[in-house]
């Protein structure tokens, strides 16, 4: 299954505790907690471009599986890391945050981010 497509956030769990744990301000957390972000994924073989639009904030990351890339974190920091694919899961570690993005079926992506025992789960559906 290919990841390519546009997905809108349908539901999420543990948003506030996770965002506090990674250092987002209360003001940004309050602004972002009810926004239904849209993720656009373009996959061309091992090359990916992921664009996440949350209100007016746009986060764009491009990477090639298995190669070190500079990726922007949720806090805006740039970090070098390697994204890998295991089956239908993209995995990456960014500054202590373990992220797994799973293509559950042709229309659903589940992204799980873990930091310090706090698990933030996002479920997005293809639009």
Secondary structure, 3 states (H helix, E strand, C coil): CCCCEEEEEEEEECHHHHHHHCCCCHHHHHHHCCCCCEEEEEEECCEEEEEEEECCEEEEEEEECCCEEEEECCCCCEEEEECEEECCEEEEEECCEEEEEEEEECCEEEEEEEECCEEEEEEEEEC
